[in-house]
């Protein structure tokens, strides 16, 4: 396998004993009639004979085959579950990678914010609903005063100017 390529599990049934079908003893007569019937409604087959008769196989004699088949089914289910888990892990990793790249690009965003303008903060629950005033604009970030003792440095992409009346409007008109 070449580096970087992933294997994918392909699901198909494979018989443990290809070419053999076990049937209950009362069905032998039906199988003999079906093997010689015309027209054929199924693939051609023959009935195994040994010493001139059809050998009877006890259920206990094929218990090992059934156990092997059940074990293979469990192993197959585990492989499918592991593949699904890996696909989910890769999808989460891709989502995180994409979110990280988006956040990295947003952090580089420069906004023209002027000192004294009022802003809301997005994507920060601690400042949700608060209006702050820009103390110092720094391009990709700004110092914002929320009325406390210390201004807070916040990345510019998280700051949204509020729509406030600028004082130059006529009385009764909203900006």
Secondary structure as UniProt FT lines:
FT   TURN            3..4
FT   TURN            18..19
FT   HELIX           25..27
FT   HELIX           28..36
FT   TURN            51..52
FT   HELIX           59..62
FT   HELIX           63..107
FT   TURN            115..116
FT   STRAND          118..121
FT   HELIX           125..127
FT   TURN            128..129
FT   STRAND          131..137
FT   STRAND          141..145
FT   STRAND          152..155
FT   HELIX           156..158
FT   STRAND          159..161
FT   TURN            171..172
//
